[in-house]
Amino acid sequence: MKNPWLSRPTSGPWLAVALVLPSLAFAQMPDAEATKVDYQLSYRSTFTGYEAYKEQSVQSWREANDKVGEIGGWRAYAKEMSQTAPASGKDQAAQGHDAHHGGKQ
C-alpha cells in the first residue's frame, strides 16, 4: 500500500525539513564550557560502618529454659508489655487487635 502523502512532489522537502530541524536546535546551544559548574563530589561507602560477623557463645537449651523459668516464663514478658504505658492516654483505649480494624475501642 502506497502512502499518498509521500507520493506528492511537495512532501519530500517537508520531510527533509522535519528531519533536519531538531539538529539545528542543538547547533544553537551554548558551549559546555560557558555553563560548566564545579561540583564538589564526595563518596562514602556503604560498608564504612560494617562490622564483621562474630560467633556468639551458645548456652545449652536446658540452661536457657531454666533462666526463662527463673524470670517467670512467658507470663513475665506479657506482663512487662502490658505495663508499658503509651505516650498519650488517647492511644491506650485502642490496644486490641480489632482496634486498628475499627472494632471496639
C-alpha atoms as one frame of an Amber mdcrd trajectory, in Angstrom:
protein
   0.000   0.000   0.000   1.461   3.292  -1.063   1.273   6.306   1.161  -0.349
   9.081  -0.940   1.185  11.797   1.237   4.726  10.704   0.400   3.979  10.442
  -3.306   3.192  14.135  -3.607   6.008  16.263  -5.064   5.960  18.801  -2.181
   6.129  16.238   0.625   9.808  15.366   0.094  11.174  18.788   1.090   8.847
  18.982   4.079  10.044  15.583   5.242  13.658  16.735   4.927  12.907  19.881
   6.943  11.187  17.826   9.651  14.243  15.578   9.938  16.862  18.366   9.906
  15.085  20.878  12.157  15.815  19.137  15.508  19.539  19.002  14.741  19.562
  22.762  14.106  18.236  23.380  17.586  21.243  21.578  19.084  23.584  23.595
  16.888  22.338  26.802  18.540  23.063  25.641  22.102  25.851  27.434  24.021
  29.198  25.797  24.616  29.529  23.401  27.526  32.402  25.456  28.951  30.188
  28.510  29.414  27.762  26.593  31.618  30.363  24.498  33.428  29.683  24.179
  37.152  32.302  22.913  39.571  30.620  20.272  41.726  32.259  19.022  44.880
  31.613  15.307  44.771  32.151  13.056  47.727  31.967   9.303  48.134  31.009
   7.382  51.235  30.996   3.619  51.051  28.032   1.687  52.369  30.432  -0.623
  54.115  32.031   2.142  56.195  30.381   1.084  59.465  30.237  -2.617  58.633
  31.054  -4.965  61.479  32.024  -8.482  60.564  30.053 -11.402  61.966  31.313
 -12.624  65.313  30.206 -16.003  66.506  28.434 -15.820  69.838  28.731 -18.385
  72.540  25.738 -20.687  72.730  24.464 -21.971  76.044  22.702 -25.253  76.414
  18.936 -25.272  75.922  18.433 -26.560  79.454  20.219 -23.524  80.917  18.220
 -21.184  78.664  14.931 -22.796  79.738  15.930 -22.620  83.410  16.756 -18.919
  83.068  13.367 -18.200  81.460  11.738 -20.149  84.291  13.571 -18.013  86.885
  12.421 -14.823  85.173   8.843 -16.016  85.213   8.332 -17.562  81.783   6.245
 -16.086  79.024   3.867 -14.515  81.536   6.646 -12.217  82.769   7.232 -10.958
  79.244   3.476 -10.475  78.682   3.170  -8.606  81.992   6.111  -6.408  81.025
   4.420  -5.491  77.732   1.104  -4.666  79.417   2.800  -2.430  81.993   4.485
  -0.189  79.448   2.077   2.735  79.060   1.685   4.517  75.694   2.857   8.108
  75.371  -0.672   9.520  75.474  -3.850   8.352  77.172  -5.686   8.625  73.850
  -3.809   5.626  72.412  -4.465   3.470  75.463  -8.122   2.824  74.550  -7.223
   1.150  71.252  -4.880  -1.670  72.234  -6.565  -4.832  70.987  -6.081  -6.388
  67.593  -9.502  -5.239  66.483  -8.722  -1.610  67.367  -6.972  -0.924  64.069
  -9.887  -2.522  62.199 -12.391  -0.075  63.652 -13.740  -2.537  66.211 -14.368
  -1.992  69.912 -12.472   0.857  71.498
